[in-house]
């Protein structure tokens, strides 16, 4: 009985907190109908910019829609904010499915000179790891065995483990092939690291080849990276 009473008490407490949130939500004026159109738009701009500035992660359109009127276009609002930031050392960018303030690349040297290099924030990837990550990004979900066949050289568990440890890839669905090995997919951290909003923002594969950054012929022949596996890496094919 005591346990049941605690549960009822907890349920009433949860309902009370939910009611308080709803009440606070109702008190927040999204529409700002009392303001003239120009002042209303300006206040929405300020709300959106303040929210993005305060957030530690990219802020989604759904989140921003909670602080502006129903008739407000988030994209037009973002465009106006970005226009006002033109000439400033930072910008408002679409990244990892949301919006975030980012310093313009031209000021990277000044920031590093001021604060030094934070090694914990850097993803120190080898050329082999970058190539594997690139292939996962373009062909996900993909297994380690498929990656090895793609490169014509073994892609070790250690290499996959380093990319996972960096938060750039994660396990995808099991492959329907015999043994049902794990597949690998990129993560939100991957989008953040490379400044992408979605995977659709990846460079066109043919454009990479035209720029001399990738050779399909060498890739398919396994000649893109001599000594790809590296000394002491496993030659097992199966994933665990």
N, C-alpha and C positions, 0 to 999 in steps of 0.2 A: 504493500500500500504506500509505503514511504517513497519507493521508487516511482510509482505511478504519480504520486503528488509532485515529485520533483519534475517529472516529465511534463505534467500539466503546467507547472510553474514556468518551466523553460519555454513551453509553447506560448504561453501568454506573454512572456518576456520578448520572445522573437516577434510576436505579432505587434507588440507595443513599439519595438524598434522599427519594424517595417512601417507602421503607421506614422511614426515621427519622420522617417525618410520621405514618405509620400507628402506629409504636411509641408516639410521644408522644400520639397520639389515644387509644390503648388505655389509657395510663396515666391519662388524665383521667377522673375518676369522675363520670359524668352522673347515675347513678341514686341515689347516696348512700343505699344501702339500710341502712347502719350507723346512720343517724340516725333518731330518732323522726319520725313524719309532720309534726308542726308545725315542728320544726327543719329538716327537709328542705325544706319549702315556703318557709321563711324564707330559706334559703341560695339556693334557685332565684330568689327575688325579688331578692336582692342581686346575683346573677350577671347577671340580665337588666338590672337598672337600671345596673349598672356598665358593661356592654357598650354600652348605648344612650348613656350619658353620655360614653364615650370615643370614640364614632364621630362622624365628620364628616358622614356621610350617614344618612338614615333606615335603620334596621336592620330587615330583613325577618323574618317569622315563621320562614322556613327557616333563617336564620342563628341565631336565638335557640334553635331546636330542637336545635342542636348542643351546647348548654351545660346543658340540663335533661334530666330523665328522659323516657323514652318515654311514660309515663302522664301527664305534665304537660300541662295545658291552658294554652297561651300566653295565650289571651284572658282566662281567669280570673286568671292571674298578673298580667297588665297591669291588670285591674280592681282587684286588691288594692293594687298599687303606686300607682295613681291615687287610691285612697281614702286612702292614707297621705299623699299629697301635697296633699290637700284643705286649703286654708288657706295653702299655701305659695305664693310668688310665681312659681312655675313649675309646669308640668304635663307629663305624658307624653301625646303626641297621636299619632294615626294620620295619617300624611301621606306622599304619594307612594309608596304601597305598602309602607310600613314604619312604624317608631315612632321618635319623636324627642322630646327634651326641648325645650320652648319656654317662654319667659317669658310670663306672662299679660299681655294687652293693657293692663291697668290700670297696669302699671309701665313702659310704653313711654316716657313723658315723662321719668321718672327716669333711664332708661338713656341717652336722648339727651342729657340734661343732663350726665351723667357723662362720656360718651365723644364727644359731638358726633355729627353725621350723616355716615355713610360713603357718599359719593355713588356710589362704585363698586358698592355693594350695592343701590342703588335702581334700579328700572326706571322711568325717567322717560318715561312714555308720554303722548302726546297723546290727546285725546278720540277722534279718528279712529282711532288705533291701538288703543285699548281696544275700540272697537266692532268693528273688524275681528277682533281677537283673540277677542272674545266669539263672533262668528259662526263662526270657525274651530273653536272649542271645541265649539259645539253641532252643527255640520253637517259636521265632518271625516269623510273627506277631501274637500276642496273646492278648486277651482282659483281662480286670481286672476280669470279671466274670470267665473266664477260669482259670486264676491264682488262684482265690479263690477256685474253684472246685479242682484244682490240689493239693493245700495244705490242703484242707478240713477245712479251716478257712478263715475268711474274710480278704482280702487285701484292706486296706482302701485307700480312695482318698488321704489322707495326705501322706501315704507312697509313692504312685505313684508321688504325687506332689514334694516330696523331691528328688526323683530320677530325675524327669524332671528339677527341679531347679538346680541340680548339673550338668545338661547337659549330663547325661549318657543315657537317653532314650528320645524318641520323639514319637509323634503320627504317627502311620502307617495308612494304608488304613482302611476304615470302614469294619467291619466284615459283611459277607453276611447273618449272623444269624438275627432273628427277632429283630427289634429295631436298627439294624445297629450300634452297639456300636463301639467306637474307639478301634483300636488295638495299641499295643506299640512295638517299635523296638529300638534297641541300636543305638548309634550315633558314629561319629568319635571320640568324646571325650572319649567314652567308650574304644575304641581301644587304644587311647593314655594313658589312666589311667592304663590299665592293660598290656601295652607293647605288644599289638598284631598288626600284620600287617593286617590281615583280619580275619573274623569270622572262617575261616577254621583252624586258629591256636588255637581255643579253645580246651582244653583237651578233649580227648575221654570220653564220658559219662561213659562207662564201666571202664575206667582207674580211674575216680574219685571214683567209688564205690570200686574198688580194693584197692585204697589208704586209704579207710576208711573215705573219705570226704563226701560221699553221700550214702544214703541207699534208693534205689528205693522202697523197701517194706515200709519203714517208710514214705517216701514221698507220696506214693499213699494212705497210711492209714491215712494221716493227722497227724502223730505223730512226724514229724521231728522237730517241733518247738512248744512246749507247750506254751499256752498263746500268740499265734502268733499275734493276732489282737492288743493286748495291751489294757490297760484301756482307755475308753473314745473314742475309734475309732468307726467309723460309721459301721453299719451292712447292709447298703443299697447295693443292688446288681447291680443296673443299673448304667452305666456311663453316664455322661452328656457331 
